[in-house]
Amino acid sequence: MEHNKINNGVFLKVHLSLYTSGLATKLGKELGTLMAIASYMNEEGNCYPTQRQLAERTGTSPNLINRHIRKLLAFLE
């Protein structure tokens, strides 16, 4: 199907230790949100996507994105 073809020339590099350390498992569903946030980063590592943009990119709702972001922030504490 043509609509499944995605090629915008941008790649996101993920360190293997994200998976081998078990961190991906600990992050669970929030990992998709984290990856979506990272997909907006510029060359300096800055990104400021809105919750609506993240919801569209992940196929979820802004409310769910908000919950995922809160969990990701709590994970850092």
mmJSON file of the N, C-alpha and C atoms, coordinates in Angstrom:
{"data_MODEL":{"atom_site":{
"group_PDB":["ATOM","ATOM","ATOM","ATOM","ATOM","ATOM","ATOM","ATOM","ATOM","ATOM","ATOM","ATOM","ATOM","ATOM","ATOM","ATOM","ATOM","ATOM","ATOM","ATOM","ATOM","ATOM","ATOM","ATOM","ATOM","ATOM","ATOM","ATOM","ATOM","ATOM","ATOM","ATOM","ATOM","ATOM","ATOM","ATOM","ATOM","ATOM","ATOM","ATOM","ATOM","ATOM","ATOM","ATOM","ATOM","ATOM","ATOM","ATOM","ATOM","ATOM","ATOM","ATOM","ATOM","ATOM","ATOM","ATOM","ATOM","ATOM","ATOM","ATOM","ATOM","ATOM","ATOM","ATOM","ATOM","ATOM","ATOM","ATOM","ATOM","ATOM","ATOM","ATOM","ATOM","ATOM","ATOM","ATOM","ATOM","ATOM","ATOM","ATOM","ATOM","ATOM","ATOM","ATOM","ATOM","ATOM","ATOM","ATOM","ATOM","ATOM","ATOM","ATOM","ATOM","ATOM","ATOM","ATOM","ATOM","ATOM","ATOM","ATOM","ATOM","ATOM","ATOM","ATOM","ATOM","ATOM","ATOM","ATOM","ATOM","ATOM","ATOM","ATOM","ATOM","ATOM","ATOM","ATOM","ATOM","ATOM","ATOM","ATOM","ATOM","ATOM","ATOM","ATOM","ATOM","ATOM","ATOM","ATOM","ATOM","ATOM","ATOM","ATOM","ATOM","ATOM","ATOM","ATOM","ATOM","ATOM","ATOM","ATOM","ATOM","ATOM","ATOM","ATOM","ATOM","ATOM","ATOM","ATOM","ATOM","ATOM","ATOM","ATOM","ATOM","ATOM","ATOM","ATOM","ATOM","ATOM","ATOM","ATOM","ATOM","ATOM","ATOM","ATOM","ATOM","ATOM","ATOM","ATOM","ATOM","ATOM","ATOM","ATOM","ATOM","ATOM","ATOM","ATOM","ATOM","ATOM","ATOM","ATOM","ATOM","ATOM","ATOM","ATOM","ATOM","ATOM","ATOM","ATOM","ATOM","ATOM","ATOM","ATOM","ATOM","ATOM","ATOM","ATOM","ATOM","ATOM","ATOM","ATOM","ATOM","ATOM","ATOM","ATOM","ATOM","ATOM","ATOM","ATOM","ATOM","ATOM","ATOM","ATOM","ATOM","ATOM","ATOM","ATOM","ATOM","ATOM","ATOM","ATOM","ATOM","ATOM","ATOM","ATOM","ATOM","ATOM","ATOM","ATOM","ATOM","ATOM","ATOM"],
"id":[1,2,3,4,5,6,7,8,9,10,11,12,13,14,15,16,17,18,19,20,21,22,23,24,25,26,27,28,29,30,31,32,33,34,35,36,37,38,39,40,41,42,43,44,45,46,47,48,49,50,51,52,53,54,55,56,57,58,59,60,61,62,63,64,65,66,67,68,69,70,71,72,73,74,75,76,77,78,79,80,81,82,83,84,85,86,87,88,89,90,91,92,93,94,95,96,97,98,99,100,101,102,103,104,105,106,107,108,109,110,111,112,113,114,115,116,117,118,119,120,121,122,123,124,125,126,127,128,129,130,131,132,133,134,135,136,137,138,139,140,141,142,143,144,145,146,147,148,149,150,151,152,153,154,155,156,157,158,159,160,161,162,163,164,165,166,167,168,169,170,171,172,173,174,175,176,177,178,179,180,181,182,183,184,185,186,187,188,189,190,191,192,193,194,195,196,197,198,199,200,201,202,203,204,205,206,207,208,209,210,211,212,213,214,215,216,217,218,219,220,221,222,223,224,225,226,227,228,229,230,231],
"type_symbol":["N","C","C","N","C","C","N","C","C","N","C","C","N","C","C","N","C","C","N","C","C","N","C","C","N","C","C","N","C","C","N","C","C","N","C","C","N","C","C","N","C","C","N","C","C","N","C","C","N","C","C","N","C","C","N","C","C","N","C","C","N","C","C","N","C","C","N","C","C","N","C","C","N","C","C","N","C","C","N","C","C","N","C","C","N","C","C","N","C","C","N","C","C","N","C","C","N","C","C","N","C","C","N","C","C","N","C","C","N","C","C","N","C","C","N","C","C","N","C","C","N","C","C","N","C","C","N","C","C","N","C","C","N","C","C","N","C","C","N","C","C","N","C","C","N","C","C","N","C","C","N","C","C","N","C","C","N","C","C","N","C","C","N","C","C","N","C","C","N","C","C","N","C","C","N","C","C","N","C","C","N","C","C","N","C","C","N","C","C","N","C","C","N","C","C","N","C","C","N","C","C","N","C","C","N","C","C","N","C","C","N","C","C","N","C","C","N","C","C","N","C","C","N","C","C","N","C","C","N","C","C"],
"label_atom_id":["N","CA","C","N","CA","C","N","CA","C","N","CA","C","N","CA","C","N","CA","C","N","CA","C","N","CA","C","N","CA","C","N","CA","C","N","CA","C","N","CA","C","N","CA","C","N","CA","C","N","CA","C","N","CA","C","N","CA","C","N","CA","C","N","CA","C","N","CA","C","N","CA","C","N","CA","C","N","CA","C","N","CA","C","N","CA","C","N","CA","C","N","CA","C","N","CA","C","N","CA","C","N","CA","C","N","CA","C","N","CA","C","N","CA","C","N","CA","C","N","CA","C","N","CA","C","N","CA","C","N","CA","C","N","CA","C","N","CA","C","N","CA","C","N","CA","C","N","CA","C","N","CA","C","N","CA","C","N","CA","C","N","CA","C","N","CA","C","N","CA","C","N","CA","C","N","CA","C","N","CA","C","N","CA","C","N","CA","C","N","CA","C","N","CA","C","N","CA","C","N","CA","C","N","CA","C","N","CA","C","N","CA","C","N","CA","C","N","CA","C","N","CA","C","N","CA","C","N","CA","C","N","CA","C","N","CA","C","N","CA","C","N","CA","C","N","CA","C","N","CA","C","N","CA","C","N","CA","C","N","CA","C","N","CA","C","N","CA","C"],
"label_alt_id":[null,null,null,null,null,null,null,null,null,null,null,null,null,null,null,null,null,null,null,null,null,null,null,null,null,null,null,null,null,null,null,null,null,null,null,null,null,null,null,null,null,null,null,null,null,null,null,null,null,null,null,null,null,null,null,null,null,null,null,null,null,null,null,null,null,null,null,null,null,null,null,null,null,null,null,null,null,null,null,null,null,null,null,null,null,null,null,null,null,null,null,null,null,null,null,null,null,null,null,null,null,null,null,null,null,null,null,null,null,null,null,null,null,null,null,null,null,null,null,null,null,null,null,null,null,null,null,null,null,null,null,null,null,null,null,null,null,null,null,null,null,null,null,null,null,null,null,null,null,null,null,null,null,null,null,null,null,null,null,null,null,null,null,null,null,null,null,null,null,null,null,null,null,null,null,null,null,null,null,null,null,null,null,null,null,null,null,null,null,null,null,null,null,null,null,null,null,null,null,null,null,null,null,null,null,null,null,null,null,null,null,null,null,null,null,null,null,null,null,null,null,null,null,null,null,null,null,null,null,null,null],
"label_comp_id":["MET","MET","MET","GLU","GLU","GLU","HIS","HIS","HIS","ASN","ASN","ASN","LYS","LYS","LYS","ILE","ILE","ILE","ASN","ASN","ASN","ASN","ASN","ASN","GLY","GLY","GLY","VAL","VAL","VAL","PHE","PHE","PHE","LEU","LEU","LEU","LYS","LYS","LYS","VAL","VAL","VAL","HIS","HIS","HIS","LEU","LEU","LEU","SER","SER","SER","LEU","LEU","LEU","TYR","TYR","TYR","THR","THR","THR","SER","SER","SER","GLY","GLY","GLY","LEU","LEU","LEU","ALA","ALA","ALA","THR","THR","THR","LYS","LYS","LYS","LEU","LEU","LEU","GLY","GLY","GLY","LYS","LYS","LYS","GLU","GLU","GLU","LEU","LEU","LEU","GLY","GLY","GLY","THR","THR","THR","LEU","LEU","LEU","MET","MET","MET","ALA","ALA","ALA","ILE","ILE","ILE","ALA","ALA","ALA","SER","SER","SER","TYR","TYR","TYR","MET","MET","MET","ASN","ASN","ASN","GLU","GLU","GLU","GLU","GLU","GLU","GLY","GLY","GLY","ASN","ASN","ASN","CYS","CYS","CYS","TYR","TYR","TYR","PRO","PRO","PRO","THR","THR","THR","GLN","GLN","GLN","ARG","ARG","ARG","GLN","GLN","GLN","LEU","LEU","LEU","ALA","ALA","ALA","GLU","GLU","GLU","ARG","ARG","ARG","THR","THR","THR","GLY","GLY","GLY","THR","THR","THR","SER","SER","SER","PRO","PRO","PRO","ASN","ASN","ASN","LEU","LEU","LEU","ILE","ILE","ILE","ASN","ASN","ASN","ARG","ARG","ARG","HIS","HIS","HIS","ILE","ILE","ILE","ARG","ARG","ARG","LYS","LYS","LYS","LEU","LEU","LEU","LEU","LEU","LEU","ALA","ALA","ALA","PHE","PHE","PHE","LEU","LEU","LEU","GLU","GLU","GLU"],
"label_asym_id":["A","A","A","A","A","A","A","A","A","A","A","A","A","A","A","A","A","A","A","A","A","A","A","A","A","A","A","A","A","A","A","A","A","A","A","A","A","A","A","A","A","A","A","A","A","A","A","A","A","A","A","A","A","A","A","A","A","A","A","A","A","A","A","A","A","A","A","A","A","A","A","A","A","A","A","A","A","A","A","A","A","A","A","A","A","A","A","A","A","A","A","A","A","A","A","A","A","A","A","A","A","A","A","A","A","A","A","A","A","A","A","A","A","A","A","A","A","A","A","A","A","A","A","A","A","A","A","A","A","A","A","A","A","A","A","A","A","A","A","A","A","A","A","A","A","A","A","A","A","A","A","A","A","A","A","A","A","A","A","A","A","A","A","A","A","A","A","A","A","A","A","A","A","A","A","A","A","A","A","A","A","A","A","A","A","A","A","A","A","A","A","A","A","A","A","A","A","A","A","A","A","A","A","A","A","A","A","A","A","A","A","A","A","A","A","A","A","A","A","A","A","A","A","A","A","A","A","A","A","A","A"],
"label_entity_id":["1","1","1","1","1","1","1","1","1","1","1","1","1","1","1","1","1","1","1","1","1","1","1","1","1","1","1","1","1","1","1","1","1","1","1","1","1","1","1","1","1","1","1","1","1","1","1","1","1","1","1","1","1","1","1","1","1","1","1","1","1","1","1","1","1","1","1","1","1","1","1","1","1","1","1","1","1","1","1","1","1","1","1","1","1","1","1","1","1","1","1","1","1","1","1","1","1","1","1","1","1","1","1","1","1","1","1","1","1","1","1","1","1","1","1","1","1","1","1","1","1","1","1","1","1","1","1","1","1","1","1","1","1","1","1","1","1","1","1","1","1","1","1","1","1","1","1","1","1","1","1","1","1","1","1","1","1","1","1","1","1","1","1","1","1","1","1","1","1","1","1","1","1","1","1","1","1","1","1","1","1","1","1","1","1","1","1","1","1","1","1","1","1","1","1","1","1","1","1","1","1","1","1","1","1","1","1","1","1","1","1","1","1","1","1","1","1","1","1","1","1","1","1","1","1","1","1","1","1","1","1"],
"label_seq_id":[1,1,1,2,2,2,3,3,3,4,4,4,5,5,5,6,6,6,7,7,7,8,8,8,9,9,9,10,10,10,11,11,11,12,12,12,13,13,13,14,14,14,15,15,15,16,16,16,17,17,17,18,18,18,19,19,19,20,20,20,21,21,21,22,22,22,23,23,23,24,24,24,25,25,25,26,26,26,27,27,27,28,28,28,29,29,29,30,30,30,31,31,31,32,32,32,33,33,33,34,34,34,35,35,35,36,36,36,37,37,37,38,38,38,39,39,39,40,40,40,41,41,41,42,42,42,43,43,43,44,44,44,45,45,45,46,46,46,47,47,47,48,48,48,49,49,49,50,50,50,51,51,51,52,52,52,53,53,53,54,54,54,55,55,55,56,56,56,57,57,57,58,58,58,59,59,59,60,60,60,61,61,61,62,62,62,63,63,63,64,64,64,65,65,65,66,66,66,67,67,67,68,68,68,69,69,69,70,70,70,71,71,71,72,72,72,73,73,73,74,74,74,75,75,75,76,76,76,77,77,77],
"pdbx_PDB_ins_code":[null,null,null,null,null,null,null,null,null,null,null,null,null,null,null,null,null,null,null,null,null,null,null,null,null,null,null,null,null,null,null,null,null,null,null,null,null,null,null,null,null,null,null,null,null,null,null,null,null,null,null,null,null,null,null,null,null,null,null,null,null,null,null,null,null,null,null,null,null,null,null,null,null,null,null,null,null,null,null,null,null,null,null,null,null,null,null,null,null,null,null,null,null,null,null,null,null,null,null,null,null,null,null,null,null,null,null,null,null,null,null,null,null,null,null,null,null,null,null,null,null,null,null,null,null,null,null,null,null,null,null,null,null,null,null,null,null,null,null,null,null,null,null,null,null,null,null,null,null,null,null,null,null,null,null,null,null,null,null,null,null,null,null,null,null,null,null,null,null,null,null,null,null,null,null,null,null,null,null,null,null,null,null,null,null,null,null,null,null,null,null,null,null,null,null,null,null,null,null,null,null,null,null,null,null,null,null,null,null,null,null,null,null,null,null,null,null,null,null,null,null,null,null,null,null,null,null,null,null,null,null],
"Cartn_x":[0.833,0.0,0.878,0.566,1.363,1.35,0.234,0.169,1.053,1.518,2.411,3.874,4.167,5.539,5.918,6.928,7.384,8.867,9.23,10.636,10.823,11.22,11.468,12.949,13.807,15.239,15.807,15.03,15.497,15.503,16.611,16.739,17.028,16.513,16.724,17.619,18.761,19.708,19.391,19.271,18.974,20.111,20.632,21.723,21.183,21.889,21.476,21.221,21.944,21.784,20.385,19.639,18.257,17.49,17.803,17.122,17.866,19.181,19.934,19.958,19.783,19.785,18.42,17.388,16.044,15.295,15.932,15.295,14.05,14.1,12.931,11.738,11.984,10.911,10.358,11.236,10.792,9.971,10.337,9.607,8.237,8.138,6.855,6.245,4.972,4.229,4.797,5.45,6.003,7.173,7.772,8.89,8.473,7.264,6.782,6.697,6.262,6.189,7.589,8.509,9.887,10.498,10.256,10.785,10.155,8.867,8.194,8.792,9.056,9.694,11.056,11.831,13.173,13.126,12.051,11.958,11.843,11.568,11.489,12.794,13.801,15.044,15.791,16.388,17.254,18.688,19.61,21.011,21.624,21.082,21.588,20.914,19.946,19.246,18.04,17.63,16.459,15.21,14.096,12.823,11.683,10.661,9.536,8.207,7.954,6.68,5.529,4.37,3.187,2.626,1.77,1.135,0.27,-0.339,-1.148,-0.28,0.888,1.803,2.235,2.564,2.986,1.842,0.64,-0.524,-0.741,-0.629,-0.787,0.301,1.52,2.643,2.519,1.978,1.879,0.513,-0.442,-1.78,-2.557,-2.263,-2.956,-3.642,-3.966,-4.628,-3.68,-3.925,-3.11,-3.166,-4.3,-4.4,-3.464,-3.402,-2.511,-1.055,-0.744,0.617,0.992,0.069,0.31,0.638,-0.113,0.161,1.516,1.85,3.147,4.289,4.136,5.192,5.372,4.284,4.389,5.13,4.833,5.522,7.007,7.304,8.702,9.46,8.853,9.49,9.695,8.711,8.835,9.941,10.126,11.17,12.552,12.691,13.973,14.307,13.309,13.534,14.249],
"Cartn_y":[-1.176,0.0,1.239,2.173,3.376,4.254,4.33,5.206,4.738,3.497,2.992,3.335,3.839,4.166,5.503,5.478,6.677,6.845,7.997,8.277,9.782,10.348,11.782,12.092,11.088,11.303,11.63,11.476,11.762,10.47,10.212,8.987,9.319,8.502,8.669,7.529,7.867,6.858,6.517,5.232,4.761,3.862,4.127,3.319,1.956,0.917,-0.454,-0.68,0.025,-0.181,0.199,0.98,1.274,-0.031,-1.004,-2.297,-3.315,-3.374,-4.393,-4.127,-2.874,-2.539,-2.758,-2.956,-3.114,-1.799,-0.702,0.606,0.708,0.166,0.217,-0.48,-1.586,-2.309,-1.492,-0.852,-0.024,1.17,1.731,2.88,2.475,1.263,0.761,1.618,1.929,2.687,4.088,4.61,5.951,6.032,4.903,4.899,5.476,5.166,5.717,7.233,7.758,9.209,9.806,9.153,9.627,9.658,8.625,8.572,9.66,9.907,10.966,12.329,12.565,13.821,13.951,12.878,12.894,13.146,12.742,12.923,14.398,15.26,16.696,17.432,16.728,17.395,17.965,19.14,19.722,19.272,19.809,19.382,19.677,20.653,20.989,20.173,19.339,18.523,19.201,20.333,21.046,20.632,20.57,20.285,20.806,21.303,21.891,21.519,20.217,19.841,20.07,20.339,20.478,19.09,19.032,17.755,17.301,18.234,17.884,17.276,17.87,17.311,15.899,15.701,14.374,13.371,13.805,12.923,12.507,13.445,13.12,12.165,12.411,11.567,10.146,9.988,8.663,8.014,8.754,8.195,8.063,8.945,8.909,10.255,10.553,11.812,12.723,14.03,14.936,14.593,14.12,13.74,12.583,11.59,10.459,10.906,11.773,12.315,13.022,13.808,14.519,13.533,12.447,11.432,10.783,10.483,9.868,10.806,12.082,13.048,13.154,13.168,13.207,11.978,10.79,9.574,9.608,10.142,10.255,11.203,12.315,13.256,12.639,11.885,11.214,10.171,9.54,8.531,9.157,10.427,11.113,11.534,11.565,12.022,11.001],
"Cartn_z":[0.0,0.0,0.0,-0.828,-0.988,0.262,0.978,2.145,3.294,3.277,4.32,4.055,2.868,2.526,3.162,4.023,4.699,4.409,3.883,3.629,3.595,4.708,4.724,4.922,4.88,4.933,6.305,7.363,8.708,9.503,10.204,10.972,12.426,13.304,14.74,15.203,15.755,16.22,17.674,17.963,19.307,19.756,20.929,21.451,21.854,21.517,21.803,23.284,24.142,25.579,26.069,25.293,25.659,25.832,25.016,25.07,25.923,25.794,26.528,28.031,28.433,29.859,30.516,29.697,30.23,30.364,30.005,30.124,29.241,28.053,27.164,27.799,28.463,29.144,30.295,31.058,32.18,31.698,30.555,30.029,29.482,28.991,28.501,27.406,27.558,26.545,26.362,27.389,27.303,26.327,25.983,25.046,23.702,23.253,21.983,22.027,23.159,23.316,23.338,24.039,24.087,22.687,21.906,20.537,19.67,19.871,19.116,19.466,20.747,21.161,20.486,20.536,19.941,18.441,17.795,16.342,15.949,16.905,16.64,16.953,17.458,17.857,16.663,16.904,15.883,16.129,15.387,15.489,16.856,17.567,18.901,19.998,19.639,20.625,21.238,20.687,21.195,20.427,21.131,20.467,21.327,20.675,21.389,20.724,20.538,19.923,20.901,20.372,21.222,21.522,22.521,22.835,21.658,20.963,19.788,18.684,18.445,17.439,17.82,19.098,19.55,19.442,19.758,19.65,18.203,17.288,15.865,15.398,15.827,15.39,15.932,17.141,17.754,17.581,17.041,16.844,18.143,19.1,20.383,20.622,21.864,22.204,22.982,22.954,23.766,25.253,25.738,27.152,27.485,26.602,26.826,26.744,25.803,25.7,26.992,27.538,28.788,29.908,30.007,31.039,30.827,29.561,29.269,29.637,29.331,29.656,31.168,31.913,33.382,33.899,33.337,33.762,33.387,32.204,31.796,32.722,33.078,33.994,35.369,35.842,37.153,37.104,35.966,35.798,35.989,35.624,35.733,37.158,38.016,39.4,40.234],
"occupancy":[1.0,1.0,1.0,1.0,1.0,1.0,1.0,1.0,1.0,1.0,1.0,1.0,1.0,1.0,1.0,1.0,1.0,1.0,1.0,1.0,1.0,1.0,1.0,1.0,1.0,1.0,1.0,1.0,1.0,1.0,1.0,1.0,1.0,1.0,1.0,1.0,1.0,1.0,1.0,1.0,1.0,1.0,1.0,1.0,1.0,1.0,1.0,1.0,1.0,1.0,1.0,1.0,1.0,1.0,1.0,1.0,1.0,1.0,1.0,1.0,1.0,1.0,1.0,1.0,1.0,1.0,1.0,1.0,1.0,1.0,1.0,1.0,1.0,1.0,1.0,1.0,1.0,1.0,1.0,1.0,1.0,1.0,1.0,1.0,1.0,1.0,1.0,1.0,1.0,1.0,1.0,1.0,1.0,1.0,1.0,1.0,1.0,1.0,1.0,1.0,1.0,1.0,1.0,1.0,1.0,1.0,1.0,1.0,1.0,1.0,1.0,1.0,1.0,1.0,1.0,1.0,1.0,1.0,1.0,1.0,1.0,1.0,1.0,1.0,1.0,1.0,1.0,1.0,1.0,1.0,1.0,1.0,1.0,1.0,1.0,1.0,1.0,1.0,1.0,1.0,1.0,1.0,1.0,1.0,1.0,1.0,1.0,1.0,1.0,1.0,1.0,1.0,1.0,1.0,1.0,1.0,1.0,1.0,1.0,1.0,1.0,1.0,1.0,1.0,1.0,1.0,1.0,1.0,1.0,1.0,1.0,1.0,1.0,1.0,1.0,1.0,1.0,1.0,1.0,1.0,1.0,1.0,1.0,1.0,1.0,1.0,1.0,1.0,1.0,1.0,1.0,1.0,1.0,1.0,1.0,1.0,1.0,1.0,1.0,1.0,1.0,1.0,1.0,1.0,1.0,1.0,1.0,1.0,1.0,1.0,1.0,1.0,1.0,1.0,1.0,1.0,1.0,1.0,1.0,1.0,1.0,1.0,1.0,1.0,1.0,1.0,1.0,1.0,1.0,1.0,1.0],
"B_iso_or_equiv":[0.0,0.0,0.0,0.0,0.0,0.0,0.0,0.0,0.0,0.0,0.0,0.0,0.0,0.0,0.0,0.0,0.0,0.0,0.0,0.0,0.0,0.0,0.0,0.0,0.0,0.0,0.0,0.0,0.0,0.0,0.0,0.0,0.0,0.0,0.0,0.0,0.0,0.0,0.0,0.0,0.0,0.0,0.0,0.0,0.0,0.0,0.0,0.0,0.0,0.0,0.0,0.0,0.0,0.0,0.0,0.0,0.0,0.0,0.0,0.0,0.0,0.0,0.0,0.0,0.0,0.0,0.0,0.0,0.0,0.0,0.0,0.0,0.0,0.0,0.0,0.0,0.0,0.0,0.0,0.0,0.0,0.0,0.0,0.0,0.0,0.0,0.0,0.0,0.0,0.0,0.0,0.0,0.0,0.0,0.0,0.0,0.0,0.0,0.0,0.0,0.0,0.0,0.0,0.0,0.0,0.0,0.0,0.0,0.0,0.0,0.0,0.0,0.0,0.0,0.0,0.0,0.0,0.0,0.0,0.0,0.0,0.0,0.0,0.0,0.0,0.0,0.0,0.0,0.0,0.0,0.0,0.0,0.0,0.0,0.0,0.0,0.0,0.0,0.0,0.0,0.0,0.0,0.0,0.0,0.0,0.0,0.0,0.0,0.0,0.0,0.0,0.0,0.0,0.0,0.0,0.0,0.0,0.0,0.0,0.0,0.0,0.0,0.0,0.0,0.0,0.0,0.0,0.0,0.0,0.0,0.0,0.0,0.0,0.0,0.0,0.0,0.0,0.0,0.0,0.0,0.0,0.0,0.0,0.0,0.0,0.0,0.0,0.0,0.0,0.0,0.0,0.0,0.0,0.0,0.0,0.0,0.0,0.0,0.0,0.0,0.0,0.0,0.0,0.0,0.0,0.0,0.0,0.0,0.0,0.0,0.0,0.0,0.0,0.0,0.0,0.0,0.0,0.0,0.0,0.0,0.0,0.0,0.0,0.0,0.0,0.0,0.0,0.0,0.0,0.0,0.0],
"pdbx_formal_charge":[null,null,null,null,null,null,null,null,null,null,null,null,null,null,null,null,null,null,null,null,null,null,null,null,null,null,null,null,null,null,null,null,null,null,null,null,null,null,null,null,null,null,null,null,null,null,null,null,null,null,null,null,null,null,null,null,null,null,null,null,null,null,null,null,null,null,null,null,null,null,null,null,null,null,null,null,null,null,null,null,null,null,null,null,null,null,null,null,null,null,null,null,null,null,null,null,null,null,null,null,null,null,null,null,null,null,null,null,null,null,null,null,null,null,null,null,null,null,null,null,null,null,null,null,null,null,null,null,null,null,null,null,null,null,null,null,null,null,null,null,null,null,null,null,null,null,null,null,null,null,null,null,null,null,null,null,null,null,null,null,null,null,null,null,null,null,null,null,null,null,null,null,null,null,null,null,null,null,null,null,null,null,null,null,null,null,null,null,null,null,null,null,null,null,null,null,null,null,null,null,null,null,null,null,null,null,null,null,null,null,null,null,null,null,null,null,null,null,null,null,null,null,null,null,null,null,null,null,null,null,null],
"auth_seq_id":[1,1,1,2,2,2,3,3,3,4,4,4,5,5,5,6,6,6,7,7,7,8,8,8,9,9,9,10,10,10,11,11,11,12,12,12,13,13,13,14,14,14,15,15,15,16,16,16,17,17,17,18,18,18,19,19,19,20,20,20,21,21,21,22,22,22,23,23,23,24,24,24,25,25,25,26,26,26,27,27,27,28,28,28,29,29,29,30,30,30,31,31,31,32,32,32,33,33,33,34,34,34,35,35,35,36,36,36,37,37,37,38,38,38,39,39,39,40,40,40,41,41,41,42,42,42,43,43,43,44,44,44,45,45,45,46,46,46,47,47,47,48,48,48,49,49,49,50,50,50,51,51,51,52,52,52,53,53,53,54,54,54,55,55,55,56,56,56,57,57,57,58,58,58,59,59,59,60,60,60,61,61,61,62,62,62,63,63,63,64,64,64,65,65,65,66,66,66,67,67,67,68,68,68,69,69,69,70,70,70,71,71,71,72,72,72,73,73,73,74,74,74,75,75,75,76,76,76,77,77,77],
"auth_comp_id":["MET","MET","MET","GLU","GLU","GLU","HIS","HIS","HIS","ASN","ASN","ASN","LYS","LYS","LYS","ILE","ILE","ILE","ASN","ASN","ASN","ASN","ASN","ASN","GLY","GLY","GLY","VAL","VAL","VAL","PHE","PHE","PHE","LEU","LEU","LEU","LYS","LYS","LYS","VAL","VAL","VAL","HIS","HIS","HIS","LEU","LEU","LEU","SER","SER","SER","LEU","LEU","LEU","TYR","TYR","TYR","THR","THR","THR","SER","SER","SER","GLY","GLY","GLY","LEU","LEU","LEU","ALA","ALA","ALA","THR","THR","THR","LYS","LYS","LYS","LEU","LEU","LEU","GLY","GLY","GLY","LYS","LYS","LYS","GLU","GLU","GLU","LEU","LEU","LEU","GLY","GLY","GLY","THR","THR","THR","LEU","LEU","LEU","MET","MET","MET","ALA","ALA","ALA","ILE","ILE","ILE","ALA","ALA","ALA","SER","SER","SER","TYR","TYR","TYR","MET","MET","MET","ASN","ASN","ASN","GLU","GLU","GLU","GLU","GLU","GLU","GLY","GLY","GLY","ASN","ASN","ASN","CYS","CYS","CYS","TYR","TYR","TYR","PRO","PRO","PRO","THR","THR","THR","GLN","GLN","GLN","ARG","ARG","ARG","GLN","GLN","GLN","LEU","LEU","LEU","ALA","ALA","ALA","GLU","GLU","GLU","ARG","ARG","ARG","THR","THR","THR","GLY","GLY","GLY","THR","THR","THR","SER","SER","SER","PRO","PRO","PRO","ASN","ASN","ASN","LEU","LEU","LEU","ILE","ILE","ILE","ASN","ASN","ASN","ARG","ARG","ARG","HIS","HIS","HIS","ILE","ILE","ILE","ARG","ARG","ARG","LYS","LYS","LYS","LEU","LEU","LEU","LEU","LEU","LEU","ALA","ALA","ALA","PHE","PHE","PHE","LEU","LEU","LEU","GLU","GLU","GLU"],
"auth_asym_id":["A","A","A","A","A","A","A","A","A","A","A","A","A","A","A","A","A","A","A","A","A","A","A","A","A","A","A","A","A","A","A","A","A","A","A","A","A","A","A","A","A","A","A","A","A","A","A","A","A","A","A","A","A","A","A","A","A","A","A","A","A","A","A","A","A","A","A","A","A","A","A","A","A","A","A","A","A","A","A","A","A","A","A","A","A","A","A","A","A","A","A","A","A","A","A","A","A","A","A","A","A","A","A","A","A","A","A","A","A","A","A","A","A","A","A","A","A","A","A","A","A","A","A","A","A","A","A","A","A","A","A","A","A","A","A","A","A","A","A","A","A","A","A","A","A","A","A","A","A","A","A","A","A","A","A","A","A","A","A","A","A","A","A","A","A","A","A","A","A","A","A","A","A","A","A","A","A","A","A","A","A","A","A","A","A","A","A","A","A","A","A","A","A","A","A","A","A","A","A","A","A","A","A","A","A","A","A","A","A","A","A","A","A","A","A","A","A","A","A","A","A","A","A","A","A","A","A","A","A","A","A"],
"auth_atom_id":["N","CA","C","N","CA","C","N","CA","C","N","CA","C","N","CA","C","N","CA","C","N","CA","C","N","CA","C","N","CA","C","N","CA","C","N","CA","C","N","CA","C","N","CA","C","N","CA","C","N","CA","C","N","CA","C","N","CA","C","N","CA","C","N","CA","C","N","CA","C","N","CA","C","N","CA","C","N","CA","C","N","CA","C","N","CA","C","N","CA","C","N","CA","C","N","CA","C","N","CA","C","N","CA","C","N","CA","C","N","CA","C","N","CA","C","N","CA","C","N","CA","C","N","CA","C","N","CA","C","N","CA","C","N","CA","C","N","CA","C","N","CA","C","N","CA","C","N","CA","C","N","CA","C","N","CA","C","N","CA","C","N","CA","C","N","CA","C","N","CA","C","N","CA","C","N","CA","C","N","CA","C","N","CA","C","N","CA","C","N","CA","C","N","CA","C","N","CA","C","N","CA","C","N","CA","C","N","CA","C","N","CA","C","N","CA","C","N","CA","C","N","CA","C","N","CA","C","N","CA","C","N","CA","C","N","CA","C","N","CA","C","N","CA","C","N","CA","C","N","CA","C","N","CA","C","N","CA","C","N","CA","C","N","CA","C","N","CA","C"],
"pdbx_PDB_model_num":[1,1,1,1,1,1,1,1,1,1,1,1,1,1,1,1,1,1,1,1,1,1,1,1,1,1,1,1,1,1,1,1,1,1,1,1,1,1,1,1,1,1,1,1,1,1,1,1,1,1,1,1,1,1,1,1,1,1,1,1,1,1,1,1,1,1,1,1,1,1,1,1,1,1,1,1,1,1,1,1,1,1,1,1,1,1,1,1,1,1,1,1,1,1,1,1,1,1,1,1,1,1,1,1,1,1,1,1,1,1,1,1,1,1,1,1,1,1,1,1,1,1,1,1,1,1,1,1,1,1,1,1,1,1,1,1,1,1,1,1,1,1,1,1,1,1,1,1,1,1,1,1,1,1,1,1,1,1,1,1,1,1,1,1,1,1,1,1,1,1,1,1,1,1,1,1,1,1,1,1,1,1,1,1,1,1,1,1,1,1,1,1,1,1,1,1,1,1,1,1,1,1,1,1,1,1,1,1,1,1,1,1,1,1,1,1,1,1,1,1,1,1,1,1,1,1,1,1,1,1,1]
}}}
